[in-house]
Amino acid sequence: MAKKTLEEIMQEAEALVQEVQRSLSETQEIYQAHGLDARKLNESMGPKERAEAEALFRKDMEDIEREVSEEAARLSFANAAPRTTGGMRKIRNMI
């Protein structure tokens, strides 16, 4: 498995955001094609459903942020220079 750089992760995240935005705009077009008004559909959602949808959205965003942070941490450790003290350690005699 190839290690990704932080720049590659950020590019993938940006591509994902653009894909989501594109999907949202396509959803609006689908509603319009079927004669539906997305605003009215959203207004028809009760407070319980709206709160649940917002909670699920926040959880998804938190999961994404956590995964990006974890991958960045893994990359920083993987790319860190190994700590060496100048070769093999001298074996000490036990008394």
C-alpha positions in Angstrom: 0.0 0.0 0.0 1.5 3.3 -1.1 1.7 6.1 1.5 -0.2 9.2 0.7 1.3 12.7 1.3 -0.6 15.3 3.2 -1.1 17.2 -0.1 -2.7 14.1 -1.7 -5.0 13.7 1.2 -6.1 17.3 1.0 -6.6 17.0 -2.8 -8.8 13.9 -2.3 -10.7 15.8 0.4 -11.3 18.7 -1.9 -12.4 16.4 -4.7 -14.8 14.7 -2.3 -16.3 18.1 -1.3 -16.7 19.0 -4.9 -18.4 15.7 -5.6 -20.8 16.3 -2.7 -21.6 19.8 -4.0 -22.2 18.4 -7.5 -24.5 15.7 -6.1 -26.5 18.3 -4.1 -27.0 20.4 -7.2 -28.1 17.3 -9.2 -30.6 16.5 -6.4 -32.1 19.9 -6.9 -32.4 19.2 -10.6 -34.0 15.8 -9.9 -36.6 17.5 -7.7 -37.4 20.0 -10.3 -37.7 17.4 -13.0 -40.4 15.7 -11.0 -42.2 18.9 -10.1 -41.1 18.9 -6.5 -40.0 21.9 -4.5 -37.0 21.1 -2.3 -37.8 24.0 0.0 -41.3 22.8 0.7 -40.0 19.2 1.3 -37.5 20.5 3.8 -40.2 22.6 5.5 -42.4 19.5 5.7 -39.7 17.8 7.8 -40.6 17.8 11.5 -38.2 19.1 14.2 -37.4 15.5 15.2 -36.4 14.5 11.6 -34.5 17.7 11.1 -32.6 17.2 14.3 -31.8 13.6 13.4 -30.6 14.6 9.9 -28.4 17.4 11.4 -26.9 15.0 14.0 -26.1 12.4 11.3 -24.5 15.1 9.2 -22.4 16.4 12.1 -21.3 12.9 12.9 -20.2 12.2 9.3 -18.2 15.5 9.3 -16.5 14.6 12.6 -15.7 11.1 11.3 -14.1 12.6 8.2 -12.1 15.1 10.1 -10.9 12.4 12.5 -9.9 10.1 9.6 -8.0 13.0 7.9 -6.2 13.8 11.2 -5.3 10.2 11.9 -3.9 9.7 8.3 -1.9 12.9 8.7 -0.5 11.7 12.0 0.4 8.3 10.4 2.1 10.1 7.5 4.1 12.3 9.8 5.4 9.3 11.7 6.1 7.3 8.6 8.0 10.2 7.0 10.0 11.0 10.1 13.7 10.3 9.9 14.6 7.2 12.0 16.5 8.0 15.2 19.9 6.5 15.2 22.8 6.8 17.6 25.6 6.0 15.2 25.2 2.3 14.5 25.1 -0.8 16.7 25.1 -0.5 20.4 28.0 -2.0 22.3 26.9 -5.1 24.2 27.5 -4.7 27.9 28.6 -7.5 30.1 26.3 -8.5 32.9 27.8 -8.8 36.4 
